Amino acid sequence: MDETLRREVRFLTTRLGAIAREQCGPRVFAAIENLRHLSKQIRQNPTPTLVKANEYQIKGLTLGQASDVAHAFSLFFHLVNLCEERQRVRRLRAYEDDGTGAPMSLRHTFNELRHDRVSPAALARLLDSMRVEPVLTAHPTEAKRRSVINHILRIGRTLDALHGELGRAAESELDPWIEALWLTPEVRERPMTPAIEIESTLVFLERTIYELGGTFWEKFRDQLARLDARLPAPQPFLRFGSWVGADRDGNANVTPETSLAAAAALRRSILGYYRQVCQRLLGVVSFPCPRSSLERKMRRDLGRDMRGFPATRAFEQVDQPHELYRRKLRVMIWRLDRTAEGAQGAYEGAGEFARDLERLEKLLAEHPSPRVSRLGPGRLRATVEIFGFHAASLDFRQHSSVTRAAVDELLARAQASGQGGAQPATDPEASRIAAIERLLACSGDCLAEPPFSDATRRTLGEFSALKKIQTTYGEAAAHRYVLSMTSKCSDVWDVLLLGRQAGLVECRTAKEATARVKHKLSAGGPALSEANGTPALPALWSHFDVVPLFETYDDLYACPAILDQLLSGPLYRSLLRSRGNFQEVMLGYSDSVKDSGYVAANFALFRAQKSLGQVAERHGVRLGLFHGVGGTIDRGGGQSYRSVRAQPYAAPGGRIRITEQGEVISLKYSDPTIAQRNLEQLVTSVLDAHLLHPKRVAMNLLAHWEAYAEELATSSRRFYRQLVYETPEFPQYLYQATPIDLIERLRLGSRPSRRFGSRDLKDLRAIPWVFAWTQSRHFLPSWYGLGHALERFVNEHAPRGTELLRQMYQGWPFFSVLIDNAETSLAKTDLYIAGRYATLVRPPSLGAKIFGRIEEEYRRALKGVLEICGRAQLLGRQPVLAESIRLRNPYVDPLNYLQIRFLRRWRDARRPPPELLQLLQVTVAGIAFGMKSTG
């Protein structure tokens, strides 16, 4: 461990211990210390004597004392995580200072581009089509309360101010904040609401992300100029999206009104940020125009403003007569205020504000004051191009079964009125699509009229809200409808028909379509023509994009055929032309792993990305992929950026969207330096995949390896499903050997843990599924099935099986990432602790039976991974991570022991006291912080 890190951890945890002793007395403090020492000893050698001593220690605690103990260990991890984050920031700054840059940093990647002599023209082509967009979601995975986060940030800022001096003076500065952290309840007493989630998201946008946009782009532009000064600066390719307040898949708490409120809050937030930056600039541009020519330009510009907006004449009396730059900024601030109020004098859009900034930037550059020009209006203009007046584009999301039910009603109405046409039963799918196409292409008034059923009215209300947001704030504010669990072509057509009902899809004549195409082209929009150059005259015009989300194993395998069917239809292609001949597809990483296991899901995702790209290329359509990843390896997290680098299919044309969920937002965007690092990793992974050409495999060799990977996927899936879906007692094991029932009671988010409220395992969302296995230290979804698949492959390909797997690991980036991520999960798995959870299962024989199967598979996976990697122990190439896990385990273990003990008591009690549930919730939070992982 780094010495500075060691000093900070020792100092903060010692102060925490002192405050814990003050607050809860010597007896509880002694229990904390005893459990810590016993956990270390048990981890080294779990003798019956030590285990009994540990159980006796916990059994002697009252509920209140146990809560204090759990709270102490939980806060320990808060402080350790803070120290580790600070150490990461120090390392990143050291990389920058030595001029090399950290791996996957902008500086490091551009150095590699220079070293590999990448053609500037190739880079320019990529940048022209590139679009990188993190999408913030409010999934229930953030266990920290915002009050707790704020206290931790204050402790970090105090450490910064102390400059490494950790003596008596530091105690007096830090103790109040550590004490406040101790006294703040970790568990929410009230459930989260969408309104709170919207507010929480704004905190991260306003704290780091807005500022990050401009500074990131400035740094990127610098590196580009150093590479080749002749390269024109491209338009910023960075954007941000959000699901917060618009994701209604299985969440009845998100209403159309919620989405309208989210869009309004985002607009107020970004306009307030622009106003704040302009206010700061007022204090900078205190100088006069040095040349008469510049002064004339400024006065002409201000004259136009004052003629257009007479109220701004008052600013002539505010500043000194020569302070023309300040006067211009005051006009801009005044117009921003009018924009926020929707009053006369408002900017027509973000583009007009950006043009004002561009004029100011050029005038300051002529001053000459290039530094002020660049760091002032120049940086802000880049920020405006990234965030617009909407901050983050809202994605609406709904489950396909909901939209299908609504369209069933509309089609029944149309059939009854004679508009739907005949519906032969021989091919219901084709019949449904044909009926919807007729209604979409109908030039007359074919829309269904109310009244509708309550369910259909609610669904149509979503589309009306989407339309209203576009009308009020512009199309950029919300133009995607993500359809969960898309499984057939008609699912997409369903959404288009509902969009037609709300005016989001229009039927246009050839004359109207031609006019719209010409207008879009003259405005600098994308070319709306077919690949063969024939004129594009769409019969349909859409104001939004339908983004099918493929989540299950079967749907991931079927999605290329579904896309091919969609793109083969002339009516859909006409509609797609109105969207710039661009189709976005979302791939779900969570449900596919829950459905089929880690290996099968990852190969299905790999195959889907490759095949979707081939389908789009064949049809001459630009494809965008949206990766729905979580924070954990079994939900697509882990080394996700390395996964993008490993395969160019992940970001076709340099276009990629990726979800940033719950705990991940807090980890990545609380600190500006780490937020910058996160964006650099994402962007450079795209540059790397397309330009630096990581190991490319010969096509014939790759074909063999893909066939081998499919073998592994098939056998691992079969083995995984035998346990999870074909063993009748498995749900009982899940509900007794993990705290899943407790997790479903947590108030981590507004979204229920189940889509439709049933107790079916298929209805359980992937997030609580993963969370439960993480808490109980099984980590089952991220490796189960791998060991069996590897063992079977080695046997069937004997005597070269192991050698083939090693060749794949060394030569194929996809397989290397697959095995490395599994290695990390195996290292985090703790069979001893998991076995203690298995003792909660009744009857005990059932727990022992299923845990025995899990244990056997773990041994197989461990053996297979080590043989492939050629290492004697896990994480041999990641000593820092291995050391972190080793040091954390003895402090996580007491929380697990407390959870096991009181989970049994909670389940056995007829009417458990509220304090018991609160204690268990603290253990859940503490384990999550200790493992740095939830769902």
N, C-alpha and C positions, 0 to 999 in steps of 0.2 A: 504494500500500500504506500502511495505517495506520502511523504512526511508531512506536508501541509494539510493534506486530507486527514491524516491520522490525528494531527493536533486539533483540527477543528471538530472532528467527531468526538474525540476524548473530552474536549472542553464543553461542548454543548450537551453531551449525554451526562457528564458529571453534574452540570448545572441542573439538568432535568431531574437527576436523582436527588439532588439537594432539595429541590422544590417539591418533589413527590413526598419526600420524608416530612417536610413541613406541613404539607396539605393533608396527608392521610396517616401520619404517625409512624413510629418505628416498627410496629408489628407488621404492617402491610409492606413497608420498605424491606423488612427482613424476608418476607415471603417472596417479593420480587427477586431479591438476590439469590435466595435458595432455589427458586425455580430456574433461574438462569444457570446456576452452577450445575444443578441436576440435569438440565437439558444437555449441557456440554458433555457431562459424563455418560449419559445414556447414548448420546450420538457416537461416542467412542466405543462403548461396550454396554449394550442394554441388558444388564444382569437383572434377574428377578428382584433382587434387593433394591436396586436403584429405581426400578419401575414402581415398586410398592411405595418407596419413599416419596416418589413424585406424586403418586395417586393420593397418598396420605396428606401431603402438603396442600393439594388442591381441595380435597374433601373437607379440610378444616377451615376453609374460607367461607365467610358469609357472602351473600349476594353482593352486598356493598363492597366488601373487601376484594372479591373477585373482579368486580367492575373496575376498581382502582388499579388492580394488577394489569388487567387487559389494556386499560387506558395508558398505563405507563409504557408497555411494550409497543403499543400502537404509535405513541408519540415518539418513541425511540426511532422508529423507522421514518417518521416525518422528518426528523432532524438529520438522520443519516442520508436520506434521499436528497435533502437540501445540500449537504456537504458534497455529495457525489456530483450533483449538478454543477456546483461551483467549481469543482475540480475539472469537470468537462469543459467549462467555459475557459478556465486557465489554459488548458491544453490547446483549445482552438485558437486562443489569442497567441500562444507561443508559436503555433504553426504559421500564423500570419506574420509574426515578427521576423521569423527566419527566412521568409520570402518564398517558401515552397508551397505552403498551403496543405491542409489536411487532405487525405485521400477523399475523392468525391467532392472536393471544394471547387469553386469556380477557378481559382488560381491554378490548382493542381491539374484540372481537366484542360484548361487552355494551354498550360505548359505541354501536356501530352499531345494536344492538337498540333502545336508548333513542332514538337519532336517528331511526330508521325507524318508531318508535312501534309496535313489534310487540306484539300483544295478550298480556298476561300469561297469559291463559287458553290461548292457542295454545302458548305456551312450556311451560306446565304439562302440557298434553296430550302434547307431544312428550317431555318428561322422564319422563312416566309409562310410556311404552313404550320408551324409549331403552335401549340396551345396547351398550357399546363394549368390545371385547375384543381387545387385542394377543395374538398366539399365538406363543410362542418355539419355534423349531425348531433342530435341530442339523445342518442341511445343511452339506456340506463347503465352506464359503466363507470361513471365518475363517482367514486365513493367519498371524496372530500367535500365538505361544506365550503362555501365561498368564504365564510368567516375564518375558517381554519387556514385556507389558502392565503388570505390576507395577512394573518399573523406570521405565517412562514415567510412570506415575502418581506415583511418588516424585519424579521430576524436576519434574513439575507442582506438587506440594505444596511443594517447596523454592522454586520460583519464587514461589509465593504468599507464603511466609514472608519472602522478600527484599524484597517490596513495591517492585519496580521498580529496586532498587539492584543494578546489574550491573557491579560493579567487581571488585577483587582478592578481596574477601571472598566474592563470589558464586562465583568460580572454585573456591575451597577447599571451598565447600558443594556445588557441583554436579558437580565433576570426578569424585568417587568414584562417583556414580550413572551418569554417562556412561561411565566406564571399565567399570563392571559391565555396562552395556548392550552395550558393545563385546565384552566377553569372553563374553557369553551367546550360545550358538548359536541362530540364528534358525529352524533346521529341526528338526522333531521326528525323533528317531532311532527312536522306536517308533511304530507306528500308533495312531491314536486308537481308543478303545473306547467303547461306550455308557456304561460306568461313568464314564469321564473326562468325557464329554459332559454327563452328569447333574451331576457335580460342578462343571463349568464354568458351567452354567446357574445353579446355586445361588449362585455367586459374585456374579452380577449381581443376582439377587433380593435377596440379603442386603446387598449393597453399596449399592444405590440403590432398587430397585423397591418393596420393602416400605415404606420410609420415604416414598417418593414417593406411594403410595396415599393415605395420610392427609393429607399436605400438599396434594396436588392437590385433594382433596375439600374441604378447609377453604377453599382459595382460590376454588373454584367456588361454595361456599355464600356466601362473602363477596360475590362479584359478583352473585349472585342476590338477596341481601338489598338491595344498593344499587340494583338495578333496580326492585324492588318488595318492600318489607318485608312485605307481606301474603301473599306467595307462601309456601306451606308448603314446608319443606325436603324435597326428595324423597329416596328411598332412593338410595344410591350406585349409579350405573349402570355403573361401571367394574368389569371383571373381567380376569383374565389366564388364558391357556391355555398348554399346552405339548405339543409332540410328542416331546420329548426322552425317549428310553427307551420310546416307544410307537409310533414310526413304523417299521413293518417292511416297507414297500413296497420290495421288491428288496433288503432288508438282512437277511440271515440272522443277523447278529450280535445283532439285537434279538429276544429270546425272551420268552415269558410271564414268566419269572423276572426279566428286565430291567425289564419294566413294573411288576411288584410292587415291585421295589427302588426304582424311580423314584417311585412313589406314597408309599412309606414315607419316602424321603429328603425329599420335599417337605413331608410332615407334620412330620417332626422339625425341619426348617428353620423353618417358620412358627411352631411352638410355641416354639422357642428364641428367635425374635424377640420374641414376645409376652412371654416371661419377662424378656427383657433390658429391654424398655420398662417393664414393671412394676417391675423393680429400679431403674431410673432414677427412676421416680415416687416411690419410697420416700424419696429424698433431697429431694423437693420438698414433700410433704405433711407437714411437720414440725410443723404447728400444730394446736391443739385445736379442737373444735367451740365456736363462740362463744355459742351459745344452748342452753338446756336442751332445747328441743324438737328441735333437730338432734341433740343428744347422745342423746336417747331413741330417735330413729329409727336412728341408727348402732348403738346397743347392741342394739336389737331385731333388726337385720339380722345382727349378729355372733352374737347368741344362736342364731338359726336355723342359722347356719353351724356353730356348735360342737355343737349337738344333732345335726345331720346328720353331722358329721365330728369326732368327739371328739378326734382327734389334733391338731386345730388349737387346742385349749385352751392348748397350750404357748406359743402366741404372746402370751398375756397377760403373760408374764414377760419378753418380749424388749424391748419399747419402753416408753416412759414411759406411765403410766396414761391420760393424756389423749390419746395419739396413736392415736385410733380409726381414722383414715383409713389410717394405716400398717398397723394390724392387719388391716384389710380387705384391703389389697393383699397382705399375707403369706398370707392364706387363699387368695387368687386364685392366687398363685404356686405354693402347695402343690398346688392342684387342677390347675394346668397341668402340673406335674411328674407327678402321678398320670395325667393324660391321656396324656402322652408314654410312660409306662410301661405303659399299659393296666391300671392298678391300681384298686382300690376308692377312691372319692372323686373319680374323673375327671369332668370335664364331660361331659354327655350329647352335647353338640355345640357348635358355635361360637355358636349362638343363645343358649345359657345363659350363656356367657362374656360375650357382648355385653350381656345384660341386667344382669349384675353391673356392667359398666362404665357402663351407662346410669344405674343407681341411684347409683353413686359420682359420676357427672357431675352429676346433679340435686342431690345433697346438697352438693357443692362449690359449685354455682351459687347455692344458698340461703345459703351461708356468710356473707356473699357473697364468693366468690372466682371470678368468672366467667372470668377469664383462665386460671387454673390448671385450672378445669373443662374449658375448651374445648381448651386445648393439651395437656392430660394425657389423662384418660380419654375426652374427646370425640373427639380426633383418633384415639386408638387404637380406639375403637368403630367409627369409619368404616373404619379399616384392616381390622378383623375382618369387617365386612360385605362388603368387597371380596375378601379372601383366604380367609375362613373358616378351617377347620382343615386345608385341603388345599393352600393356597397358589396353585396353578394347576391348572385342570382338565385332566386328561390326555386327549388325543385319540388313540384307536387308529387306525392307518391301514394299509390293505392294498390290493393290486392286485386288480382285479375278476377277473382270470383265476385267481387263487389261490382265492378264495371260490367261483367257479364250479366249479372242479375238485372241491372238497370236496362241494358240493351234488350234483354229478353222482353221486358215490358214494352219498350219502344217498337220492337219488331211485331209484337202481338197487336199493338195499335195499328201499325201500318198494314198488317195482314187483314185486319178487320175492315179497314177502309179501302182495301183494294190496291194500296200503293206498294205493298211488299212483294207482290208477285207470288207465283207458285213456289212451294217449298217441298220438293221431293225428299222423301226420307232415306233414299239410297245413299246419299252422301251429305249428312247434316253439316259438316264443316264447309264444304263447297257451297251448299245452299245458303248458309248463313252469310258467307262473304259476299255472294251474289246479291242477296237482299240488301245488305249494307251498302254495297257499291251503287245499287240503284237509287237508294235514298240520298247518298252523298252527291251523286251526279245529277240529281233531279234539279232542273232549273227553276221550277215553280216552288210554291210554298209546301214543302213536304214535311215540315217539322211537326212533331207531335205537340199537342196543346195540353196544358194542365186541365184538371188536377192529376197528379201522379201519386203513387204510393209513397209513404213516408221515406222508405229506403231509397227509392229512385229520386225523390225530391232532394234528399241529402247529397246523393252522388252528383246530380246536376248542379247543385249549389257549389261544389268544388270547382267545376268548370266556369261557372259564372264569376266566382272569386278570382280565378286565374285571368279571365277576360277583364275584370275590373282593375286588377293590378296593372295589366298592360295599358289600359286606357288612361289610368291615373299617372303611372310612373314610367311608362315606356316598355317595350317588349323585352328589353334586356333584364328588367327586374324579375321576370318569371316567364319562361318559355319552354320548360321541360315538364313532361308528365311521365314519371318513372312507374312502370307497371310491374309490380312484384309477381313472382310465380307465373311468368309468361310461359305457356307450354304449347301454344298453337298459333297459327297465323291469324285466325279470327280474333284473338285477344287484342291485337293491335288495331284491327278494324273497329272493334267495339269502342275503343277510346276515341277514334276519329269521329264516329257517329255522335258520341256524347259531346265532342268538341264542336261539331256542326250545330248541335242544339243551342250552344252558348255563343255562336258567332265566331268561334275560333277557326273554323274551316268554312270556306266559301266556294260556291260553284261559280266559275267565271267564264264568260264567252272568250273566244279567241282574241277579239279586239281588246277587251279589258286586260286579259292576261299579257298581251303584247305590251300594252302601256305600262303595266306593273314591272315587267321584266326590264324594259328600257329605263324606267325610273330607278330600279335597283342597281342596274349597271352604271348609270350616270352618277349615282351616289357612291360609287366605289365598292359596291357589293360584289359577291362572288359571281363568276360567270354562270349563267343558268342555261347552259346548252348541253346537249348530249355529247358523248365522247367523239362521235363522228362529225361534229360541227354543225348539224342541222339545227334550225331554230327551235327553241324550247317554248312551246305555247301550252302551259299547263291548263288542264280543265278544272283542276282544284287548286285553291290557294290556302295554305295553312299558316296560322300565326303562332303555332307552337310545334314542338318536337315530341313525338312519342318515343320513349326510350324503353324498349323491352328489357326486363331484368330476368336473366336465366339463372336459376339458383340450384336446382337439384341436379344430380348426376345425369339422369335421363334427359333433362332439358338442356344441359350443357352439350350433350352429344347430339341433340336434335337441332340446336339453334342455327347451325349453318344452313340446314335444309329449310328452316323456317324463314331465314333471311333471304335465301335464294327464291323462295316462293313469293315473298313480298316484292322483291325487286324485279321479278319477272312480269308482274302485272302492270299494264300501261297506266291504269288510273293511279296506282300508288306512285309510279315513277313521275307522273305529272305533278302529283302533290309534293314529292320529294324535291323536284326542281325548284319549287317555291321556297324551299329551305336550303338553297345553295347546293343541291345535289349531295347532301351530307346526311348520313345516318349514324346515330349514336346507339351503341349497345352496351348494356351494363351486365357485368358478370358478378355473381354472388359467391363469395369465398366461404361464408359461414355455413349456410344450409347445406351446401354440397359436401362439406366435411362431416357434418352431423349425419347426413344421409348415407354416405358411402365410405367414410374414413379418410385419413390424411393422404395416403398415396394415391388412391383412385381419384379423389377430388382434384388434387394438384395436376394429375395428368389430364383429366377432363378439361380443366381450365387451360392448360397448355395447348391441347388439341383444338379447343374452341377458338382461342385467339388466332391460331394459325389458319384454321379453316374459314373463319369469318373474314379475315383479310383476303383470302383467295377469292371468296364469293364476291366481295365488294369490288375487287380489282377486275374480276371478270365482267361485272356489270357497269364498270366505269363510274363507281360511286365512291366518294370520300368517306372513310370510316373513322369513327371515334370510339375508343373503348373507355368505359367507366368501370373502375375496379372497386368493388364494394368490400374493402378489407377492414378488419378489426384491429385491435391492438395486440392480439396474441397470435402465435404461429399457427394455431389451428383455425384461426379466422383470417389468414392471409397476411398477418402482421409479421413480426420478426424482422428479417432482413428483406423487407418488401422492395426497397430501392435496388438492392442487389439483384432481386428477381427481374426487375425491369431491365437492368443492364444485361442480364443473361439471355434475353430474347427480344429481338426487334419487333415481334408481333404484339408486344404489350402496348406499344405507343405508335400505331400506324401513322406515318407522316409526321411524327413528333407530337401527336395529339393524345393527351391522356388526362383523365379525371380520376381522382382517388379520394375515398372518404377518409375523414379525420374524425374519429369517434371519441366521445366522452373523455375517459382518462387520457387518451392520446392528445387531445387538444390541450389539456393542462400540462402534460409533459413537454409538448413541442412548442407551445406558444406563450408560456409564462415569462420566459427570459428572452430578451431580444437577440442575444448572441446565439442561443440554441434555436430560436425561430429562424434566424438567418441560415444556420447550418442545415436545418430541415429542408428549407426551400432549395438550397444549393444541392443537396443530395438528390432531391427529386428531379431538378432540372438537369443536372449533370448525368444522371442515370439515363435520361432520354438522349442527350448528346452522345454519351458513350455507346449506347446501343446502336445508334445510326451512323456514327462517324468513326469511332475508334476501333470498331470491329473486334470485340472480344473473340476468343478462340472460335473460329468458324470451322465447322466440321464438314468433311467431304459428304456430298449428298448421299452416296451409297452407304457410307458408314452411319450417317444420321438416320437413314431409313431403318437400318438394322437396330439401332439403339432405341428408336421410337417403338419398334415392334417389341423389343425386350421390355421397355417401360410399360407397354400395354399389358404384357404378361403379368408384370408385377402389380399393376393396377387391378387387373381382373381377380387375381388370387387374393390380394389384400382386401378388396371389397367384399368378396364372398366370405372371407374369414371374419371381417369386422361385422357384417350384417348377421352372421350366425350368432354372435354374442348379443348384439344390441337389439336386433329386431326379431330374431328367431328363437331366442331363449325366453320362454314365458316369464321366468322369474326376474329377468333383468331390470324391468322398471322398479320392482320392489327393492332391488339392490341399489339402484340410483337414488331412490327416495329415502333410503335408510343409511347408506354408506357415504352420502354426501349431504351437505346442508341445503339441498335444492329447495326444500319446503320453506326454509328460513329465507333464502334468497328471494323467493317469490313474494315474501312479505316486506322486503326492503323498500325504502322510499328513495330510490336512486334516480328515478325518472318518471315522467308522466305516462310512459308507455307501459301497458300490461306485459307480463312475461309470456303470455300466450296470445296468439292472434285472435282466436275465437272462443276462448274460455273453456275448452274441453280439457280432459285429463289425458288425452292421447299423446303419446311421446312425439308423434309427428307434428302436433300442434305447438309443442314447446319451442320457443324461439332459441336460436343458436347461442345468444349471449348468456342467458342463465345456465344453459347446458354447459358451456365452456367454463363459466364462473364456478359452477359447482365442482367440477373435476379439478380445477385449480386450487380451490379452497382445501379440498381433501388430499391434495398433493398427488393425485393419481396422474393428472395431465393426460388422461386416456385418449382424448380425440386427436392428439398431435403425434401419436406414434402407434396406436394399436392397429395391428394388421401388417405393419412393416416387417416385423421379425418373421412372421409366417411366410410372407411373400419372398423375402430374401433367402430364407432357408430352402423353400421349394425351388426357387430359381437355381440356386447352387446345385441342388441334387439333380434337377432335370437337365442341366447343362454341364454336368460333370464330364471330364475333370477340369473344365475351363470356366466354370460358373463364377467363381470368386474373381478370377482374372478379368472376365468380361465386365463385371460390376466395377472393378477398380478402373478399367479403361474408361467406362462411362463417367465415373466420378472425376477422373482427371481431365477428360477431354470435352465433356458436355456441360456447359454452365447450368442448364436447367437441373440436371441430375445432381450436380454438386450442391446447389442451393437446397434442393430437396433433402439431401442427406445431412447437410450441415444444420439446417433448422431442426430436423428430427434429433440430432445429437444434442442440441441445446435443450430441447424438451426432455429428453432422457436424463440429462444432467440435473434438471430441476425436479424431476420425479423423485419422490421419497417413498419407497415401498414400506418402510417401517411405519411411518406416520399413516400412510394409506391403509396399512393393515390394521391399525388401531381404529380407524373409521369403520372398517369391515366388521369389527366386533359389535357395532351398533345394530347389525342386521339380525332380524328374528325370522325363522329360527337360526341359531348360530351355524348350523350345518350349511344353510344356503349361503351365508356370507363367506364361509370358508371355501365353499365350492367355486363360487364365481371369482372370488379374489385369487384363488389358486390358478384359474385360467388367465387372469390378468398378469399374475406374477410370472407364469411360464412364458407368456408372450413378451413381457419386458426382457426376460433373460435372452430370448431369441433376438429381439431387436438390438439389445446391447451388443451381443456377440457379432451380429451381422454388420452393424455400423462400424465397430472397431476394426473388423477385418477389412472392410472396404476402405476406410480411411488410413489403415496401416498404423494405428496408434494403440498404445497400451492402455490409455485411460481417456475418458471423455474430456472434451475441451482442451486437449493437449496443445492446440494451436491458439487457444483463447485464454491464456493464463489469468488475465484481469477478470474476466467473467467467472472463471472457475474459482478464483479467490473470493470474489464477491458472494457467490453462492455459499461457499464454505463458511465465510464469516457471518452471513445472515442466518443460516439455518438454526443455530442454537437460540436465536432470539425469536424466530417464527414458531419454533416448536412449542413453547409455553402457551402461545395463543391457540394452537391446534389442540393441546391437551385440555385447555379450558373450554374450548368449543365442544369437544367430544363429551366431556363430563356434563356440561349444562345443556347440551342438545338432547341428551338422553332424558334429563330431568324435565325439559320443556315438553318433549313428546309424550312423556308418561303422565304429565299433570293434566287434570281435567280442566282446571282454570288457572293456568300459569300466571303469576303476577307480572305486571307490565315491566317491572325491573329486570326480570329474567330475559325477556325479549330484548330489552335495551342492552344488556350485557352481551348477548349473543351477537347483536348487530355490531357492537364494538369489536368483537373478535373477528367478524367478517371483514370489517374495514382494516383492522390491523394486519391480518394475513394478506389482504390485497396490497397494502403498502409494502409489506415485507417481501412478497414475491414480485412486486412491481408489475402486477398483472391482475386483471379482473376478467372481463369478457371481451 
